[in-house]
Amino acid sequence: MSNELIINSTPTEVVTALISDKKLVELMRERNDSQFSVGDIYLGKVSKIAGSLNAAFINLGYEKDAFLHYYDLGPQFSSLNNYTQGALSGKSKVSSLMYFKMLPDIPKNGKIQEQIQQGHNVLVQIAKEPISTKGPRITSQITLPGRFLVLIPFAEKIAVSQKIRTPEERDRLRKLLDQIKPKGFGLIVRTVAEEKSAEEISADLNSLVAKWEECFNNLKGAHAPKKVLGEMGRTSVAIRDTVNASFTNIAVDDEVLYEEIKEYVHTIAPEKESIVKLYKGAAPIFDHYGVDRQIKSTFGRTVGLQSGAYLIIEHTEALHVIDVNSGTRIKSKNDQETNALDVNLEAAAEIARQLRLRDIGGIIVVDFIDMYNAENRAKLFKQFKEMMKNDKAKHHILPPSKFGLIQITRERVRPQTVIDTMEKCPTCNGTGEVEPSFMIVDKIENALRFIVTGQNEKGVTLLLHPFIYAYINKGFLGSSISSIRSKWKRKYKNGLDIKELDSLHFLEYKMLNKRGEEIKLK
């Protein structure tokens, strides 16, 4: 298996595509103006106690208050609260927990008003980004994730990832951490720590302890609401959590981001630094690597499968429904049961991919094609679970019901990725009326004249659908002597470049400035 990260940076967001064996499996969007990020730590102020919900609403400085349930306070909340107040008042001078006196755990089934009151300051961490009309979900069980370890303040437990199955390796890691773990902190050993040296793991631990010290220093004299420690951007998190020996390429089209990523990869995996590449091609990076084409073919309501079968994906407020249809696959010469099994197994692989790709969370119901053989149903369930193993989001899959439905719950920590793949009619723009087709060339030239002459923009690149490009380049008779392209180049001398882009629809065109940024035309 080979993996690639393709990173497209624009003025408004950074989009990261994870490609596995040439197939798009994850798409992560990080807006430059994003208010919240999972993992950010805030000093918040209690704005309201909701006793009936056993929860509180916390002001983090944004339009919607965050939601904090009693169960999300964590057993060590009293210790955290005491530590926070000490840092705010200046009574605590150092971040270390070595000499900090731990308080007893709070009751498992207590009342939130027994722990906090309106107007109190609390240290919290974003657990879920705002979704729909809801504010962010937060927790006071602070965790600091690194490449190999997760640091948990006010705990003493050491836990090793269950995916590290070798008893000898588990024992080695436990003994190592017993020796180097600072007092007052718990640790979770991540799967990627397997076979890593003591030096690498110790360096990761030191960086996490330094993060905690930064959080403490930012707390001194702080006034709520305030962000005291920010999680890395989703691009860096993706690199931290996914880059391993199977990665062959990390391509990025922004020089500043390229330098940041290269430096970060050098820090966490020096042997992988050479796979980070700066893309300088003429075509947009997602077009060059075929990402745009995959996005448009996989984010629609209907998703086709290679065999001719297809999925229909619908969303409601309460749950997501996926229907498996045999389509043209029904023409196969195999019997109905064999056909159903083949289609279901193929669909299971695509559904596992779609859940990651769209980041679908909550309740998901999949209506597979009915199978009467119990062994086939068991085979489908087993293979579906196997295909979901690469999904890092927490999930639970139930066996097929008597109606042939498989139910899934999948962790939802941020809004679902939704991309509108439907294109507006290129000739009528949704009006139902069509303008004369010969006017497209005049329309493009008018836009060119405005950009080049009116705004004195230099180094303009005009992107066209291949058919329109061919017509403008050579004309339909194949003569380039007096082509529209040559006329435009003579007429607009500010470095006009004309290129084709097959991801555009037929009469769509785009113009880029000399920095490669799209010039928006009203």
N, C-alpha and C positions, 0 to 999 in steps of 0.2 A: 504494500500500500504506500502510495506517495501522496504527500499533502503539500498544499501551497496556500499562502495568504496573499491576497491581492488587495491593496489599500488605495482607495481613491479619495483624495483630499480636495474639498471645495471650500469657498469662503464661508459656507454656512454649516457644513458637517463633514465628518470623516466616515466613510463607508468601508467596512472590512469584509471581504468575501473569503470564506474558507472553502477551498477546493480539495476534495478527496478523490483520488483516481479520476481526475478530470471532471468530476461532478460537483456542482455547488451544493454544499450541505449546511452552511450557516451564513447568515448575512447580518452583520452588526452595524447599526447606525449610531453615531455619537454626534449630537448637535453641539455646535460651539457655544450656544446660549442655554444649554441644558441646566436646569436649576438643581436637579437631584441626580445622584448616581449611587447605585447600590454599594454600600461599604463606607460612604461618607459618615464622619462622626460630627455631631452637632452638640452645642450647649443650647438646650431648648428651655422654654418657660411654659409651665403648666397653665393653659388658658381655661380649661374646663374639666371637671371631674364628672364622668357619666357613671354613676353608681349602679344603674340598672344593667349596664353593659360590663361592669367591673373593669372599666377602662378610663383613659384620660386622653384629652386632645392637647397636643403640644405645639406651641408656636415656634416654628423654625425660621420665621422671617419671610414666609411666602404667602401667597393668597389663600391656600388651603392648609389648615392645621393638620399635623400628622397624628396618626392613631396609635396609641400605646395600650395594649391589653395587659392585665395583671400577669398573665402567664409569660409575657415577654419581658417582664422586669428581670427575670433570672433569679436563681436562689441567692446569689451573692450581691443582690441590689443594695442591701444595707452598707456593705463594705464599699461598693462603688460610690454610693451617695456620700458617705463620710469622706472618702478620698477626694471627691469632686469639691465638696465644700471647703476642705483644707487647702486645695490648690487655689480656689477662688479668693479665699481670705488671706492667703499668703502664709498660713500657719505651716503648711507642708513645704519644705525647701527642696526636696529631691524627688525624682520620679520613681525611684526604686521602691519595690514592695517588700524588700528584705526585712525592714524594721516596722512595716505597717501592721497594725494590729487588726486581724480579720474579725469581723463580727459574725454572729450566728446567722445561718441561712434563714430567709423569710419563710413563713408557712406556705405550703403548696397550694392551699385553698383559702388564702386570706382575702381581704378586701383592699382594693387599691387606695382607698382614702386613708387606710392605716399606714401607708408608706409615703404618700406624697399628698400635698395640698395645692390648691389653686395659687399661682404666683411663685411656686418653688422652681428652682433651676435643676434640670436633670441632664445627665450626659447620655445621649442616645446615638444609635447607628441606623442608617437607612437599610431596611430589610427588603422592601418592595417599593419600586417607583410608583408615582401616581398613575392610576389606571381608571379610565373613564371619568366619572364624577368624583372619585375617591381621592383623598390625599395620600401621601406616602405612608406605608406601614413601617413602624420603627421598633427597635428592641434596645434594651439596656444590657443585653448580654454581648458585650463588646468582643469582637474577634478581629485579629490583624492577620490576613493571609499573606504568605510569602510563596516562593517557588516550591520549597520542599516542606515547609511547616506552616501551621496556623497557630498563632500565639493567642492565648486566652487569659487576660488578666483576672486576678482574684480566684484562680483555680489552681489545683495542684496535680490534676490527673494527666497522664500521658496515654493517648490513644493512637493506635496504628491503623491505617487504612486497611479495610478488609480485603481489598484487591491485592495486597501484598500477602501472598498465601504461604510462602516458604517459612516454616517455623524458625529456622536458623537466622534468616534475615530479620524477622520480626524481633527476635531476641537481641540481635546485634543493635538494632535501632533503639530499642528500649534501654539497653545498658548504656549506649552512647549518650542518650538524652538525660538519663538519670545523673550522669556525671556533669553535664554542662547546663542543665535547666536552671534558670534563676529562680530564687524563692518567690512564691506568690503568683507564679504564672503556671498555667496548664499549657499543654501542647498537643496538637493533632499532627501526625505524620502523614503527609500526602503520598499518593501512589508513586509520583515521580522521584521520591527520595530513595526508592529501591536501588541498591547497589551503589549509592552515592558515597563519596568519601566523608570522613569526619570533618575535614577542612571545609568542604562545600556546605555541609549541613550547619556547621558552627557559624560560618559567615552569614548564612541566611537568618539564623537565630539572632545574631548580633544586629543585623539590619532591622529586624522586627522590634527588638528592644529599643533601638534608636528611634523608631517610629513612635513608640509609646512615650518616649522622653519628649519628642516633638509635640505630641498631643498634650502632655503635662505642661510644657512651657507655654503653649498657646492658650491654656486654660487660665494661667496666672492673670488675675485682674480682668478677665473677660466679662462682657455683659451680654446676657442672652437677649435675642437669639443670635448665634454666631456659629459658623462652620469652624471647627478646631482642627480637623484633619481630613483631607480629601483623599478618596481612593484614586488610584490611577485611572486614566481614561480607558474606555472599553477596548481600544486598540491594544494598549499595553497589557491590559488584563488578559486579552485573548492570546497575546504572545507568551505571557508568563504561564498561563494555564495549559496551552496547547503545544507549544514548540517542543519537539522531541526529535529523536533520531530519524523519524519517518518524513520530516520536512525537507523538501528539496529547494524551495524557493519562497522568498518574501519580497514581493515587488511593490514599490510605492512611488507615486508620481509627484510627490512634493519634497523638495530638497531639504527643507528644515525638518520635516517629519522623518525623512530618511536618516538624517544624522542622529536624531533622537532615538530612533528604533535601533540603528546600528550600535549606538553606545549602550543601549539597554540590553540588547542581545549579547554584546561582548561581556556585560556584567554577569548575566545569568547563565550563558552557555557560550563561552569564547570559541569553542570549536565550530559553532554555527554562524559566526559573524559573516563568513563569505557568502552565505545564501541570501543576505539582504542586498537588494539591487535597486538602484534608482532608475525608474522607467522614463525614457526621454523620447519615446516614439511620437509620431505625428498624430496617430489615431488616439482617442481617449483610451485609458488603460483598461477599462472594463470591456470595451469593444475588442481591443487587441487580444485579450485573454478569453474572449467568448462569454464573459459574465453577463453582459446585458442580454444576450440571446437566451441564456438559461433563465434569467429572471423573468423575461416575458413569456417563456414557455412553461414556467412552474408556479407562478403566483396567481393564475386565473382561478375562476370558480371550478373549471374543468381541467383536470390534469391527465394527459394521455400517457399510456404505458407502451412499451416497445412492442408488446404482443398484439396491440390493437384494443386491449381493455382500457378502461379509464376510471378515474375517481371524480366524484362530485363532492366538493367541500363547502359546507354551509356553516354560518355562525349565528348564534342567537345570544341573548343576554346571559342565559343560564348555562349553555353548553355549546360544544362544537360537534357537528355531525358529519361523518365521512361515509359516503355510499360507494361501494365497489360494483362496477358494471363490467360485464364480459365483453361488450362491444362486438367488434368483428372477430374476436377470438372464438366466438361460439361456432364458427364455421369449421373449426378443427375436427379432424376425423376421430379423435379420442372420445371415449364415452363421457357423459355429463359429469360424473363424479371426478374423473381425472382432470377434465377441463377446469372444473371449479377449484380443485386443489392447486393447479398450476397458476391460475389467475390470482387466487388468494395469496399464494406465497410471493408472487411478483408484487402484488399490491401492498403486502406487509412491508416489504423493503422500501417502497416509495413512501408509504405513510410514515415510517420511522424517520425518513429524510425530511418529509414535509413538516413534521412536528418541530424538528430542530430549526429548519429553514425559516419558518414563519413564527417561531417562538410561541407556539400555541400552548396556553396554559389553562388550568381549570379541569372541567369534566369533558372528556372526549368519548363519543360513542361511534364505533365503527361497525357498519352493516356489511359484513363479508357475504359472499355468495354462499347460499345454503349447501352444506355437506352432510350427508346422512351417515357416513362412516365415522365412528367415534375415534378411530386411530388417525384419520385425516385431520379431525378437529384438534386432537392433541398435538399432532405434528405442526399445525399452523400456530397454535399457542406457544409451543416451545421455540419455534423459529422466530416468531414475532418478538418474544422476550430477548432472544439472542441479538436481534437486529437493533433493539433499543438500548443495548449495553453501552454504546458509544455516546448516548445522550447524557450530558452532565447534570441536567435538571433532574431533581428528585421526581420519581414517577412510580406508579403502581398499576399493574395490569391484572385484570380479572379474567378467568377462563371464559370461553364462549358460553353464553346463556343458552337456554333451550330455544330461544328465537334466533340464535346464530349471531348475536351481538357481542362484541368485545368492548368492555368499558375500561377507560384509562383515566387516571388522575395524574396531572403533570404540574409541577411547581410553576407558579406564575409570579415573577419578580419584576417584570416590566411590561409595558403595553405590547400587544402582539404586533409583529411586523406586517404591515398591510401595504401592498403596492398595487396601484390601479394599472392593470395591463391593457384595459380597453382603450382604444384610441378614438379620438373624435374624428368624424368623417372628414377626410382631407379636402374634400371639395365643397362641402356645405357648412362645415364647422358647427354641425348640430342644428342648423336652421331648417333643413329640408329643402333648401333652394341651392342650386348649383351655379357658380359664376362661370363664365366662359373659360375653357381650359387653356386657351392660348395666352390668357392673362398672367399665368404663373411666372413667365419670364419677366414681364413688365413689373410684376409685384416684387420679385427678387431684386431687380435693378433699382427700383425705387428705394428699397431698403438699403441697398449698397450706396446709392447716391447720398442718402441721408447720413449714413455712418461715416463714409469716407470723405465726402465733400462738406456736408453740414457740420459734422462733429470733428473733422480732421483727424480721424482715427487712422493710425499707421499700422501696417503689418496685419491686416485683417485676413482671417481664414474663413472661407465660405464652405460649409458642409452641406452636401446634397445627396439625395437618394441616387443610387447607381444609374437608374434610367434617366433621370433628369441630368445627372452629371454627364452621361454619354451624349445626350442631345446638345447640351451647352458646349461640351468639349469638341465634338466633331459634327454635330448635326445628324439627322437621321439618314442622310445620304453618304455619310462617312467622309466628308471633306472637311479638313481642319484649316484650310487656307483662309476662309473668312468666317471662322466659327465665332459664336457668341463669346466664348472664353477669350479669344484673342482680341476681340473688340473691347471687352471689359478691361483687359490688362493694359491696353493702350490708353483707354479713357480714364481709368482710375490707377494712377501711377504710384500709389502709396504702399506698394508691396503686397498687392492682392494675391492670395493663394486659394485655389479651388480644389477641394478634395471630395471623394465619395465616402459615404458612411451608410452601410446597409442596415443599420438598426433604425434609421429614420423611416417614417412611412412615406408614401409615394410623393406627396406634394409638400412635405415638411422640409424646412431648411433651418440651419443655425449659422450664426456668425460668432467667431471667437476673436478676441483681441490678441495682441502680440504676446501676452502672458498666458494664453490658452484659456482665459475665462470667457464664458458665454456672454455675449452682448444681448441683453434683453430688449426685445422689440415690442412695443405696445401696440 
